[in-house]
Amino acid sequence: MTTTTCTTSTRIRSLPVLLATEDDAEEMGLLAPDDRLTCHVHGRWIHQCVASPAHVSPVTRHRWCRGCRTELSVAVDELSLAVSMTCPRCGHGGSAATTRLTVACRSSLAAERDARRAA
């Protein structure tokens, strides 16, 4: 499967438009679910709902510390565009899946900011 990331650098999109665009791209195999800036479950920017239990997966290690068998804590700072996910037990818990989710959240924060400015 080919994976691409929908970016807002060429064209600023509102949340509803980007949701639909990412839904279509994912359906066609052009966008990996990990690279979405929006959440098809919650209908929001991914950074707004990433702390939901729906975004925890021990199988894929999204927001999951394998060693501690614990859900990672999430911190999103909308002013500085900072996103972190850490294990409340050991302080680590990172994985490739969580790294991709963190990157998607940072991109989501930037896309939302750009869409707000354009409105």
N, C-alpha and C positions, 0 to 999 in steps of 0.2 A: 504494500500500500504506500502510496506517495503521501507524505505529510507536508503541509505548508501551514504557515501562520497567517491569518488575516491581519493585516496591519492597517493602522489608521493614518499612516504617514502620507499616503497619496490622496485619501479622501476621508474626511471626518464623517462618521456615521452615528446616528442616534442609537440608543439601546434597542428599540424594537427592530430597526433595520438590521443592525449587526446580529441580533439573535436569529432572525430569519436567514441571513446570509450564512452564518456559521452552521445553522441546522442543515441547510442545503449542501454546503461544502462537506460537512461530516457525512451526510447521507451518500454523497457521491465518492467518498473515499479520498477527498482532497484535503481534509483537515483532520488531524488526530484529536480525539477528545481532550487529551492533555494540553493542547495548544489553544483551546477556546478561551476567549476573553469574557464570554457570557456563559451563564448556567442554564441549560435547557430544563433542568428540574425546577429551579426556583424562578426563572424568568428575570434574572438580575445580572448585574456585573459579577464576575466570579469573585472578586475581592470582597463583595458585600455578603456573600453567603458561604465562603470557604470554611468558616468555623462550624458549619452545620454537620451533624453526625452523618449526613448523606454523603459527605466528601471524605469519609474515613474508610480505607480499605486495607485490612491486614493482608489480603491476598496480593494486591499490587503494590503495597507499601505506601499508598497515598496517605499522608498525615498519620503514619503509624510507625512506632518504634518496635522493630522486630525483637531486639534484645529484652526490652522491658515489657513487651506486649501491652503497650499503652498508646492511647490516642495522643497525638502531638497537640500542644497548645499553639494557638495562632494569635499573632499580633499584627494588626494592619494600621499604619499611620497614614491617613489620607493627606496630611499636609506635606510630609517629607517623601511620600510614595514608598515608604519602607514596609517590607513584609518579612516576617520571620515565623518559622514553625520549629518548635523545639519540644523535646520530651520533658515533661514535668518531673520525671524521676531521675534520669541520668544527664539531662541537659543536651543530649545529642539527638539521635533518631532520624538523621537525614537519610535520604535515599534518592535515587535518580528520579523516581516518580514525584517525590515531594519537591525536589529541585525544579522540575518542570512546572509543577503547580505554583510554586513561588514566583517563577518567571512570568507565568500567565497572569497572576494576581498583580504584579508590578505593571505589566502591560495594560491590564484592565483599568488600573488606577489612572494611568496616563491617558488612555482612550476616553474614560469618563470625563476627565478634566478637559481634554480637547473638545469633546462634544458639548460640554457646558459652556466653554468659551465661545464656541461657534454659534450657539443658540441665541 
